[in-house]
Amino acid sequence: MESQKSYPKVYSFEFFPPKTPEGAEKLRSTRETLGELRPKFFSVTFGAGGSTQQGTFETVAEIQKAGFEAAPHLSCVGSTRERVREILQRYRDEGISHIVALRGDMPSGMREAGEFRFANELVEFIRRESGDHFFIEVAAYPEFHPQARSAEDDLRNFKRKVDAGANGAITQYFYNPDAYYRFVEDCEKLGVDIPVVPGIMPITNCKQLARFSDMCGAEIPRWIRKRLEGFGDDISSLRAFGMEVTTELCRKLLDAGAPGLHFYTMNQAGPTLELWKRLGL
């Protein structure tokens, strides 16, 4: 963790593109509330195979016009070089200089990965097309990517993304800080020297969290899962417990030298705002 302590602390918030006018209005309100905390940037997700592409463009443009730095996600699986080239140019035209480069999920029904198979190929392509215009973030998996053949294989894949030109990384969310410490130390042994910012998922809904975690390979420690299940329909007690767990996690990470926190907001201001206040940020 020593190398991580040398980076300035960066705080950021993640949104997904709204699908309805009501959702768009709610996101504006969330952005205004969280914008008062002056995050380094707001990131915006990009659906499987670019399925929310237009929504991502619109959300990103609105964030930039409101005076904040926007970092759109760009996933490459199922896409072409020409399409990615067009997207990069469009972002440059919008004044975007920060991108989260991901492999992404294969859209249902699609069998071929397209012209890009892995995120390191996308990072390499962005660098070749755009030089140093973009600050490129990539994904990191402290508990390892669910499709990785082994922990060592996953670490090597991460290093390929860094060697291709990534400037920073944001992790999948996790609740076991030791997994993050060990991941960072293993990366340092491989000579990886970029900031690896922990991704933080506030706990507000037991079933939703279990579903997300099963999909992305994030482990909910047994003691946390059992406590959450024990609250049943008592949502206020569940959220109070979830807030305690997540606050403690964030404190441990920051005290250990993590170079900031990236909050998965689920387009809600409340839980992230409460965490922020408890941490005294």
N, C-alpha and C positions, 0 to 999 in steps of 0.2 A: 504493500500500500504506500510505500515511501514516495514513489514518483507522483502519485495522485495528489499528495499534499501540496505540491508545488503549483498546481493550477488554481486560478481564481475560481471562487464559487459561482456557479451558474444555475439559475432557477428558471424553469420553463413549464409551460402547460400544453396539454394536447387536447385537440378537439376532433370530432368527426363531422363530415359535411351533413347538414340537416336535410331531410327529405321532404319537409312540408313548410309552408309559410309560417306556421306556428312554431315549428322547430327552429326556423331561421331567426324569428323574433326572440325566442328564448336564448339562443346562442349569442345574439347581440347583447342581451342583458348580462349574460355570464361573462362575455368578453369585457364589457365595461367595468363590471365589478372586479374581476381578476386583473384587469389592466391597471387598476389603481395600485397594485402591488409592484408594478414595474418589472415584469419578468424580462429575461433576456430575449425570449422569443415565444411565439405560439406555433406549435406544429399542427398540421392538418392531415388526417389520414386519407388513404387512397384505396378504394375497394379492390377486391380480387380482379385481376386483369384490367384494372382501370375502370371498374364498374361505377365508381362515384366521381369519375374524372372531372366532369363539368362542375359538379358541386364543390370539388376541391379547388378548382380555379376560382370560382366565385367567392368562396369563403376566404381564400388566401388574398385575393384582390381587396376584399373589404377590410381585412386585418391591416394590410399595408396602408390603405387609404386612411385608416383611423390612427396612423402614426406609430404602429408597432411593427416589429420584425416578424415576418411570417416564414415558416420553414415547411413547405409542402413535402409530404411523403411522395416518393416516386418509386413504384414497383415495376419490375421489368418483365416478369414471367408472362408469356403469352403476347408480348409486344414485339415491335420491330425497331431496328436502329433508326429508320426514318421517322417513325412515330415519336420515339424518345427525343430525337433531334428537334422535332417541331415543338415538343413540350418545353424543352430547355430554352429554346428561343423565345417562346411565349413568356416564360418566367423572367428571362432577362429583360424583355420589353416592359414587364410589370415592375422592374426594379428589385426582383427577388435575387438574393445572393446566398441563400442558405437552403440546403436540401437534405432530406432524410432518404438515403438510397437503400432500397430493400429489394430482395428477390420477390417477395409477395407470394400470395396463395394462388394456386392454379384454379381458374374459374371452373365451376362444375360443368361437366360435359366436354371439357377441353383435354386432349391427350398429349399434345405436343407443347413443349415449354416455349417455343418461339425462338427468336434469334439470341436470347440471353437465357442461360441456364442458372447462373449464380449471381449473387449480389456483387462479388468482386469484379465480374465482367461489366456490370453497370457502372461501378465506380471508375473503372479504367476508361470506359467510353466517355463518361462525363468529363474526366480530366483531358482526354484527347480532344474532345469537341470544344471545351470551354476554358482550358487552362486552369488558372487559379481563381476564376471568377466566383465559383461557388465554394462555400464552406460545407463540406460533406460530412454528415453524420451517418453512421451505420448502426445496425442492431447488434446487441451482445446478449448472450444467454448464460447467466451464471449457473443455472441448473441444466444447461445444455439444450440445444435445439432438439425437439422431439423426434426429428428425422435423422439426427446424427448417428453414425455407426458406433462411435465411441467418444468419450470425453476428449481424448487426444485429437481425434479427427475434427471435432468441433473447434478446438483451439486453433488448429492449423487453418481451418476455413476462416476464422476470425482474422488471423494474421494476414491471410491473402487479401482481405478487404482493406486492411491498414496499408499493406505494401502497395496496393493499387492506387492509394491516394486519399484515404479517409482521414479527416481531421479530428473526429471525435466519435464517441459511441454512446448510445442510450440503451440501457438494459431492458429486457423483459422484466415485468414486475416479479417480486419474490418476497417472502416473509422470513427467510432464514439469512441473516446478515453474514454468517460464516461462508455461505455459498459465494457471496459477492467477494469477500476478502480473498478467498482461495482462488477464485477466477482471476482477479486482478494480479495476484502474486504469480500465478501460472503464466499470465500474459507477459509480465515483466521478465520472467525467465526466458521467454521467447524473443525478447528485445522490443516488445510493443510499448510505445511511449506516447499514447494519446489519452486524453481524459475519458474515463468510462463513468458516465453519470448514471446513478441508479434510477430506474423507473419505479414510481410509487403508485400503487392502486389503493385508494381509500376503501375500506370495507363498509358497504352499506346494504348489501343484499346477498344473503347466503347462497341461494340457488343460482343467481346470476354469476357470482364469483366462482362457484364450483363448475359451472358450464364453461366459462372462459378458461379456467385453469386446466380443465380436461382437454380443451382444444389446443392450448399453446404450450402445455408441458410445465406450467408453473406449479410448484408444489405448495399446497396449503398444509402446513404442519398439522399432524393429527390432533394435538392439543387445542389448536385454534379451531379446526373443523368441528371437533366434538362440542366445544363451547358454543360455537355459532349455531349448530343444530339444536342444542339444548334450549336456546331462547325461543324456538318455535315461532309463534306469531307476535312475540314481544319485540317489535321493531326498534323501539327506542332503546331498550337494553342492549340489543344486538349492535346498534350503531355506536352506543357509548363504549362498549367493549372493543369494537372494531377501531374506534378512534384512539383508544389507549394503546392497542397493539401497534397501530401504524405510527403513532407519535413516537413510541419507544424505539421502533425500527429506525425512523428517520434520525433520531438523536444519536443512536449508536453509529449510524453510517457517517454522519457529519463529524462526530467526535473522532472517528477513526481516520478521517482525512478524505472522505468522498468529495469529489469536485463539484458538488451541487446536487440538485434533485430535479427530476422530470415527473410532473404529476399527470397521471391519466385521469382527466376530469370527468369523463363521460358526459361532457357538455353541462355539468352542474357546477355552480360556484361554491355552494355551501360546505361540502366536506373538505375541499381543498383550502378554503378560507379558514376554516376551523383549525386544520392542521398547521397552517401558516402562523396563526395567532399563538397556538400552543408551543410552537418551536421558537417563537420570538424572532421570526425573520422580518 
